[in-house]
């Protein structure tokens, strides 16, 4: 069950809606000095990717070595200053003596010069709900409207180990929780939580770069593990406590470490990699952590800036088959070095998509949909080597292995699995189309395949009809399917060839570009939105029947092919074609 959200409906308050997205920071910034951190510093050189549409800022062969500046101060926006000032007013008004600390990711991101909308306040002497109630008392005393308080109760089954309160402070959602320490029993991943000190709270966190506090009371960054700032300087992913013990306490932290390393292009510490590769840790990750939590972490990686780095780390640490668990008795069985082939394909797809550019994900103007195309393209590429593998479910139905992994291993949406399977199927059809468009081979065989006794397609329209039918099946994802097809066909001896051979990458890019241009020249982009020139009711009228059925369905498909072959054809012309086709067929039947 999900954590319970208790809504305190105050007389002048309201329900707690979903978190809001923070506006861009104000140009008015206040610089807060780092405690024990003189001067500016830089990260170790790393390969960088652009966050725009998820495409690389340069292919792996072209990327420049870069240094990421880490700021010597925390820069507050005007809104953040106002929020922190208001919270301090509450503390002073009631004489609470509370130390207010912003915890974790917000501090890290600020030091990296990134905006952050995730403000979590850690309290040293009271619970979050109690502090929120004091905020409302203060608002009432100054004549302002009180706010609703949302409380997420402790729920160990969902890894919510401490009560968290949330409320709006100056139109910004803030989470409040008290400092805590945690201890784990050897046979359980569920910790015993107790109120703790700031240092204990810092050491219980997953990574040193996430253990930093910003003390609002004295305007300073606190590095209570003594390593957070130094590891941020080095671009190093390290656990505050010994890595193996940290991962055995909560094995999901292995995937979180990989995700943060990929997000910032940081390096996993050697002892962390050794611990993540430990057989007991891998076993605990597979057995103790729910598939929903694993899938959520993987999906965050796939949606972030450097998904390929994350998947490569999963492979290199021997976690591939733990994360992407396969069904028993797949047919064919899992082949040797399957993990390496899968990762090579996602790397090759990443490079190929970058070399082509953003048009791969340019369908429509909605950035969210472009991100969805990119995410599902990466899953499709990762599972391309599995596209011909199936297993039998409980009803003895053949199910693609890629569908099993997405729905059962990662617990993602059924629609994600369906889209990936459809992309693979369309990719296979595109392979045939690519051959048709790329050569002057006789189209007679395909022509006969598309035609029947009632329909004759002009030879110069065969390509348009065939391509149009494929695009109507895959719709907005046709460019993604084309990319997967160009990547997979003709199949390289090893997908890594596309990674390391620039001429091979160039040839496949050129092939994609030519086919994409041909499809757009044929005016087929958006063909799935094409309104049929004749609907079922009209066809029933022409055929003088009172009910539909398979016969009408077949004629609808014929009418669609006719419409694709005659893009400027009118309804009357289509009706005339139907009448002539039937009459011609009747004459043939009569003569025989």
C-alpha positions in Angstrom: 0.0 0.0 0.0 1.2 3.5 -0.7 2.1 5.8 2.2 -1.0 7.5 3.7 -1.3 11.2 3.0 -3.2 12.9 5.8 -4.6 16.3 4.9 -5.2 18.7 7.7 -7.9 21.0 6.3 -7.7 24.2 8.2 -10.5 26.7 8.1 -8.7 28.9 5.7 -6.4 26.2 4.2 -6.8 23.8 1.3 -6.0 20.4 -0.1 -2.4 19.6 -0.8 -2.0 19.4 -4.6 1.0 17.8 -6.4 4.4 19.6 -6.1 4.8 22.6 -8.2 7.6 23.4 -10.6 9.8 26.2 -9.4 10.2 29.3 -11.5 13.6 30.2 -12.8 15.8 31.8 -10.2 15.7 35.5 -9.7 18.6 37.4 -11.0 18.9 38.8 -7.5 21.2 36.3 -5.9 22.7 36.2 -2.4 26.1 34.5 -2.0 26.5 32.3 1.1 30.1 31.2 2.0 31.0 27.6 2.4 32.2 26.5 5.8 35.8 25.3 5.6 35.9 25.7 1.9 38.2 28.4 0.6 38.4 29.3 -3.0 36.7 27.9 -6.1 37.4 24.4 -7.4 36.8 22.2 -10.4 35.7 18.7 -11.1 37.9 16.2 -12.7 37.6 16.3 -16.5 34.6 14.2 -17.7 32.7 13.6 -20.9 29.7 15.8 -21.0 26.3 15.4 -22.7 23.7 17.9 -23.4 20.4 17.7 -21.7 18.5 19.0 -24.7 16.3 16.1 -26.0 18.7 13.8 -24.3 21.1 13.9 -27.2 24.8 14.0 -26.6 26.7 17.3 -26.9 29.2 15.3 -28.9 29.5 11.6 -29.8 31.9 9.6 -27.6 34.6 10.0 -30.2 34.1 13.7 -30.5 33.5 14.8 -26.9 35.9 17.3 -25.4 37.3 16.8 -22.0 35.6 19.4 -19.8 35.9 20.8 -16.2 32.7 21.5 -14.3 33.0 24.5 -12.0 31.8 23.9 -8.4 30.9 27.2 -6.8 32.6 28.4 -3.7 29.3 29.9 -2.4 25.7 28.9 -2.3 23.6 31.4 -4.3 20.1 32.0 -3.0 17.4 33.2 -5.2 15.2 36.1 -4.0 12.4 33.6 -3.4 14.6 31.3 -1.4 15.8 34.2 0.8 12.2 35.1 1.5 11.3 31.5 2.4 14.3 31.1 4.7 13.6 34.4 6.3 10.0 33.4 7.0 11.0 30.1 8.6 13.5 31.9 10.9 10.7 34.4 11.9 8.7 31.4 13.1 11.6 30.0 15.1 12.2 33.4 16.8 8.6 34.3 17.3 8.0 31.2 19.4 11.5 30.9 20.9 11.8 27.3 19.5 15.6 27.3 19.4 15.3 25.1 16.2 18.3 24.7 13.9 16.9 24.7 10.3 18.9 22.8 7.8 18.3 22.3 4.1 19.4 18.7 3.5 20.8 16.7 0.6 20.3 17.3 -3.1 19.4 21.0 -2.9 22.8 21.8 -1.3 24.7 19.6 -3.8 23.0 21.1 -6.8 23.5 24.7 -5.5 27.2 24.0 -5.2 27.2 22.7 -8.8 25.5 25.9 -10.0 22.3 24.1 -10.7 18.8 25.3 -9.8 16.8 23.1 -7.5 13.2 23.0 -6.5 13.6 20.2 -4.0 13.8 22.0 -0.6 13.8 19.5 2.3 14.2 21.0 5.8 15.7 18.9 8.6 14.7 19.9 12.1 16.9 19.2 15.2 14.3 19.4 18.0 10.8 18.7 16.7 8.7 16.8 14.2 7.8 18.2 10.8 4.1 18.3 11.5 4.6 20.2 14.8 6.8 22.8 13.0 4.2 23.2 10.2 1.5 23.9 12.9 3.7 26.6 14.4 4.1 28.1 10.9 0.3 28.3 10.7 0.1 29.8 14.2 2.5 32.5 13.1 0.6 33.2 9.9 -2.5 33.7 11.9 -0.7 36.1 14.2 0.3 38.3 11.3 -3.1 38.1 9.6 -2.1 35.8 6.8 -4.0 32.8 5.5 -3.1 29.5 7.0 -2.0 26.6 4.8 -3.0 23.0 4.5 -0.5 20.5 6.0 0.1 17.2 4.3 1.6 14.4 6.4 3.2 11.3 4.9 3.2 8.7 7.6 6.0 6.3 8.4 5.6 3.3 6.2 8.5 0.8 6.3 7.1 -1.4 3.5 7.4 1.6 1.2 10.8 2.6 2.6 9.2 5.7 4.1 10.9 5.4 7.5 10.0 8.7 9.1 7.0 10.9 9.1 7.3 13.8 6.6 5.2 17.0 6.6 4.7 19.2 3.6 3.2 22.7 3.2 3.3 25.7 1.0 5.7 28.4 2.2 5.4 31.6 0.0 3.9 29.5 -2.9 6.7 26.9 -2.7 6.3 23.3 -1.5 8.6 22.5 1.4 9.1 19.1 3.1 9.9 19.1 6.9 11.4 16.1 8.7 13.4 15.8 11.9 17.0 14.7 12.0 17.4 11.0 12.5 19.7 8.1 12.9 19.0 4.5 11.7 20.2 1.0 12.6 19.6 -2.2 10.6 19.0 -5.6 11.9 21.1 -8.2 10.1 18.1 -10.0 8.7 16.1 -7.0 7.6 16.4 -4.0 5.2 13.9 -2.1 7.4 15.9 0.2 9.7 15.1 1.2 13.2 14.7 5.0 13.1 15.4 7.3 16.0 15.8 11.0 16.4 19.4 11.8 15.8 22.0 14.5 15.5 22.9 16.3 12.3 26.1 14.3 12.1 24.2 11.0 12.5 21.8 12.1 9.9 24.6 12.9 7.5 26.3 9.5 7.9 23.1 7.6 7.4 22.7 9.0 3.9 23.5 7.1 0.7 26.3 9.2 -0.7 28.7 11.8 0.7 27.7 14.3 -2.0 24.1 14.0 -0.7 25.1 14.3 2.9 25.7 18.1 2.9 23.5 20.5 4.9 22.9 24.2 4.5 22.3 25.7 7.9 19.8 28.5 7.5 20.4 29.9 11.0 24.0 30.8 10.3 24.2 30.8 6.5 26.8 28.1 6.1 27.3 24.7 4.4 28.0 21.9 6.8 30.0 19.0 5.7 29.6 16.7 8.7 31.1 13.6 7.1 34.2 15.6 6.3 34.1 14.2 2.7 31.1 15.7 0.9 32.8 18.8 -0.5 36.0 17.0 -1.3 34.2 14.2 -3.2 32.2 16.9 -5.0 35.5 18.5 -6.0 36.8 15.2 -7.3 33.6 14.1 -9.0 33.6 10.9 -6.9 30.7 8.8 -5.8 31.4 7.5 -2.3 29.3 6.2 0.6 29.7 7.9 4.0 30.0 4.5 5.7 31.7 1.4 4.4 30.1 0.6 1.0 29.3 -3.1 1.5 27.6 -2.5 4.8 25.7 0.5 3.3 24.5 -1.6 0.3 23.6 -4.6 2.5 21.5 -2.3 4.7 19.6 -1.0 1.6 20.7 -2.7 -1.7 18.7 -0.1 -3.7 21.5 2.3 -2.9 23.6 0.5 -5.5 21.3 1.7 -8.2 21.1 5.2 -6.7 24.9 5.4 -6.7 25.0 4.4 -10.4 22.2 6.9 -11.2 24.0 9.8 -9.6 27.3 8.9 -11.1 25.6 9.0 -14.5 23.7 12.2 -13.9 26.8 14.2 -13.0 29.4 12.1 -15.0 31.1 11.3 -11.8 33.3 8.3 -11.0 32.3 5.4 -8.8 34.8 4.9 -6.1 36.8 1.6 -6.3 35.6 0.3 -3.0 32.0 1.1 -4.0 32.4 -0.8 -7.3 33.8 -3.7 -5.4 30.9 -3.7 -3.0 28.3 -3.3 -5.7 29.8 -6.4 -7.5 29.7 -8.5 -4.4 27.6 -11.6 -4.9 25.8 -11.2 -1.6 24.9 -7.6 -2.4 23.6 -8.6 -5.8 21.6 -11.4 -4.2 20.1 -8.9 -1.7 19.3 -6.4 -4.5 17.4 -9.1 -6.4 15.6 -10.6 -3.4 15.0 -7.8 -1.0 14.1 -4.9 -3.2 10.8 -4.7 -4.9 10.7 -4.8 -8.7 8.7 -1.5 -8.6 11.6 0.3 -6.8 14.2 -1.2 -9.2 12.1 -0.2 -12.2 11.7 3.3 -10.9 15.5 3.8 -10.5 16.1 2.4 -14.1 13.4 4.7 -15.5 15.0 7.7 -13.8 18.3 6.7 -15.4 16.8 6.3 -18.8 15.1 9.7 -18.6 18.2 11.5 -17.4 21.1 13.1 -19.3 23.5 10.1 -19.5 21.5 6.9 -19.7 24.2 5.0 -21.6 26.8 5.6 -18.8 24.3 4.2 -16.2 23.5 1.1 -18.2 27.2 0.5 -18.9 27.9 0.7 -15.2 25.1 -1.8 -14.5 26.8 -4.2 -17.0 30.3 -3.6 -15.8 29.3 -4.3 -12.2 27.7 -7.6 -13.1 24.2 -6.3 -12.3 22.6 -6.7 -15.7 20.7 -9.9 -15.1 19.8 -8.9 -11.6 18.1 -5.7 -12.8 16.8 -7.0 -16.1 15.7 -10.5 -15.0 14.6 -12.9 -17.8 11.7 -15.3 -17.8 12.4 -19.0 -17.3 12.5 -21.1 -20.5 12.8 -18.3 -23.0 13.0 -19.4 -26.6 15.6 -19.2 -27.8 17.5 -19.3 -24.5 19.6 -16.4 -23.3 22.7 -16.4 -25.5 26.3 -15.9 -24.4 27.2 -12.3 -23.7 23.6 -11.2 -24.1 24.2 -8.4 -21.6 27.2 -7.1 -23.7 25.1 -7.2 -26.9 22.2 -5.3 -25.3 24.5 -2.6 -23.9 26.4 -2.3 -27.2 23.1 -1.7 -29.0 22.0 1.1 -26.7 25.4 2.7 -27.1 25.2 2.4 -30.8 21.7 3.8 -30.9 22.8 6.8 -28.7 25.7 7.5 -31.1 23.5 7.1 -34.2 20.7 9.3 -32.8 23.3 12.0 -31.9 24.8 11.9 -35.3 21.4 12.3 -36.9 20.3 15.0 -34.5 17.1 16.0 -32.8 14.7 15.3 -35.8 14.6 11.7 -34.5 12.5 13.0 -31.6 10.9 16.0 -33.3 7.4 14.7 -33.9 5.0 17.2 -32.5 5.9 20.2 -30.4 5.3 18.8 -26.9 8.7 18.4 -25.1 7.2 15.8 -22.8 6.3 13.6 -25.8 9.8 14.1 -27.2 11.2 12.9 -23.9 8.9 9.9 -24.0 10.0 9.1 -27.6 13.7 9.3 -26.4 13.1 7.1 -23.4 11.3 4.4 -25.3 13.8 4.5 -28.1 16.5 3.7 -25.6 14.5 0.8 -24.2 13.9 -0.4 -27.7 17.6 -0.2 -28.6 18.6 -2.0 -25.3 16.3 -4.9 -26.0 16.9 -5.1 -29.8 19.0 -8.3 -29.4 16.0 -9.9 -27.7 13.5 -9.0 -30.3 13.1 -12.6 -31.6 13.0 -14.1 -28.1 9.7 -15.3 -26.6 8.4 -17.3 -23.7 5.1 -19.0 -23.0 2.9 -17.4 -20.3 0.5 -19.2 -18.0 -2.1 -19.4 -20.8 0.6 -20.8 -23.2 0.6 -17.6 -25.2 3.8 -16.5 -26.8 5.0 -13.3 -25.2 8.2 -11.3 -26.2 10.9 -11.4 -23.7 11.3 -7.6 -23.9 7.7 -7.3 -22.8 8.3 -9.6 -19.8 11.3 -7.5 -18.7 9.5 -4.2 -19.0 6.3 -5.3 -17.3 7.6 -7.9 -14.8 11.2 -7.2 -14.1 10.9 -3.4 -14.1 7.1 -3.1 -13.4 6.8 -0.3 -15.9 3.6 0.5 -17.8 2.0 -2.1 -20.1 1.9 0.6 -22.8 5.7 0.9 -22.6 6.1 -2.8 -23.3 3.6 -2.6 -26.1 5.3 0.3 -27.7 8.7 -1.3 -27.6 7.3 -4.5 -29.2 5.6 -2.4 -31.9 8.8 -0.5 -32.5 10.7 -3.8 -33.0 8.0 -5.1 -35.3 7.9 -1.9 -37.3 11.7 -1.9 -37.5 11.6 -5.3 -39.2 9.1 -4.0 -41.8 11.2 -0.9 -42.2 14.1 -3.2 -43.2 12.1 -4.4 -46.1 11.1 -0.8 -47.0 14.7 0.4 -46.8 15.7 -2.2 -49.4 12.8 -1.1 -51.5 13.6 2.6 -51.3 17.4 2.1 -51.5 17.4 0.0 -54.7 15.8 -0.2 -58.1 14.8 -3.8 -57.6 11.6 -5.1 -59.2 8.6 -4.1 -57.0 6.5 -6.8 -58.6 6.6 -9.2 -55.6 5.6 -6.5 -53.1 3.0 -5.2 -55.6 1.3 -8.6 -55.7 1.5 -8.8 -51.9 -0.4 -5.5 -51.5 -3.0 -6.2 -54.2 -5.9 -8.6 -54.5 -8.5 -9.4 -57.1 -10.4 -6.2 -56.4 -7.4 -3.8 -56.1 -4.7 -2.9 -58.5 -2.0 -0.5 -57.3 0.0 1.6 -59.9 3.6 0.5 -59.9 4.9 3.9 -59.1 2.7 4.0 -56.0 3.8 0.8 -54.4 6.4 2.4 -52.2 4.0 5.0 -51.0 1.3 2.4 -50.1 3.7 0.1 -48.3 5.4 2.9 -46.3 2.0 4.5 -45.5 0.7 1.2 -44.0 3.8 0.9 -41.8 3.6 4.5 -40.6 -0.1 4.1 -39.8 0.8 1.2 -37.5 3.7 2.9 -35.6 2.4 6.5 -35.9 4.5 9.2 -34.1 7.2 6.6 -33.3 8.1 6.0 -37.0 11.4 7.8 -36.8 12.3 5.8 -33.7 11.4 2.6 -35.5 13.4 3.7 -38.5 16.4 4.4 -36.3 16.2 0.9 -34.7 15.8 -0.7 -38.1 18.8 1.1 -39.5 20.7 0.1 -36.4 19.7 -3.6 -36.6 19.6 -4.2 -40.4 21.9 -5.3 -41.9 23.0 -6.9 -38.6 26.6 -6.2 -37.8 28.7 -9.0 -36.5 28.9 -7.0 -33.3 27.0 -3.8 -32.5 30.2 -2.4 -31.1 31.3 -2.1 -34.8 28.9 0.8 -35.1 30.5 2.4 -32.0 34.1 2.2 -33.1 33.9 2.4 -36.9 33.1 5.9 -38.0 32.5 4.8 -41.6 29.9 2.3 -40.4 28.2 4.9 -38.3 28.3 7.3 -41.2 26.8 4.8 -43.6 23.9 4.1 -41.3 23.3 7.7 -40.6 23.2 8.4 -44.4 20.7 5.5 -44.8 18.4 6.9 -42.1 18.6 10.3 -43.6 17.7 9.1 -47.2 14.8 7.0 -46.1 13.5 9.8 -43.7 13.7 12.3 -46.6 11.9 9.9 -49.0 9.1 9.4 -46.5 8.6 13.1 -46.0 8.9 13.7 -49.8 6.0 11.2 -50.2 4.0 13.4 -47.8 3.5 10.5 -45.4 4.6 12.2 -42.1 1.3 12.3 -40.2 -0.4 9.8 -42.5 -1.9 8.0 -39.5 -4.1 11.1 -39.0 -5.4 10.8 -42.5 -9.2 10.6 -42.5 -10.5 7.7 -44.6 -12.0 8.9 -47.9 -14.7 6.3 -47.3 -15.9 5.1 -43.9 -17.6 1.8 -43.1 -21.0 3.3 -43.4 -20.3 4.6 -46.9 -18.8 1.3 -48.0 -21.9 -0.5 -46.8 -24.0 1.9 -48.9 -21.9 1.3 -52.0 -22.2 -2.5 -51.5 -25.9 -2.2 -50.6 -25.6 -4.2 -47.4 -27.3 -3.4 -44.0 -24.7 -4.7 -41.6 -20.9 -4.7 -41.3 -18.6 -7.6 -40.6 -15.3 -9.0 -42.0 -16.3 -8.2 -45.6 -16.6 -4.4 -44.8 -13.4 -4.5 -42.9 -11.6 -5.9 -45.9 -13.0 -3.2 -48.1 -12.0 -0.6 -45.7 -8.4 -1.8 -45.9 -8.6 -1.9 -49.7 -10.0 1.7 -49.7 -7.1 2.8 -47.5 -4.6 1.3 -49.9 -6.4 3.0 -52.8 -6.3 6.3 -50.9 -2.6 6.0 -50.3 -2.0 5.2 -54.0 -4.2 8.1 -55.0 -3.5 10.9 -52.4 -5.6 13.4 -54.4 -8.4 11.0 -55.1 -12.0 12.1 -54.1 -14.8 10.2 -52.5 -16.6 10.0 -55.8 -13.5 8.6 -57.5 -13.1 6.0 -54.7 -16.7 5.0 -55.0 -16.4 4.6 -58.8 -13.3 2.4 -58.3 -15.2 0.2 -55.9 -18.1 -0.2 -58.3 -15.8 -1.0 -61.2 -13.8 -3.5 -59.1 -16.9 -5.3 -58.1 -18.3 -5.3 -61.7 -15.0 -6.6 -63.1 -14.9 -9.3 -60.5 -18.5 -10.4 -61.2 -17.8 -10.6 -64.9 -14.7 -12.8 -64.3 -16.8 -15.1 -62.0 -19.6 -15.3 -64.6 -17.2 -16.1 -67.5 -15.7 -18.9 -65.4 
